[in-house]
Every structure is written in C-alpha cells, then in structure tokens.
C-alpha cells in the first residue's frame, strides 16, 4: 500500500501490484486522482486503510 501526493507515488504502487491512496493535501493536488482511493485529510486515510484491511 502506498500513500502519496504525486503521480510517481501512484505509479510506484501500481508497478508493484499495490494499492494506492492519493492525498490531496500534499504537493500533487490533481495528480492523485488516478489513485485507487483519494483522501482529503489524514482521518480519511485512516478510514480507507481500516476499510481495506478489515
């Protein structure tokens, strides 16, 4: 699982058969829209991770 704010983060997850969570509160902004999941704050990241792993 990769959490990141840039296209390279999303691509790294994809190339390694992982799940990507793009965060809009970093530098990348719209770059993360291709992620498997998109979070607007840390609480959303936590909820996504909990939903995926349970």
Secondary structure by P-SEA (a helix, b strand, c coil): ccccccaaaaaaaaaacbbbbbbccccccccccccccccccaaaaaaaaaaaac
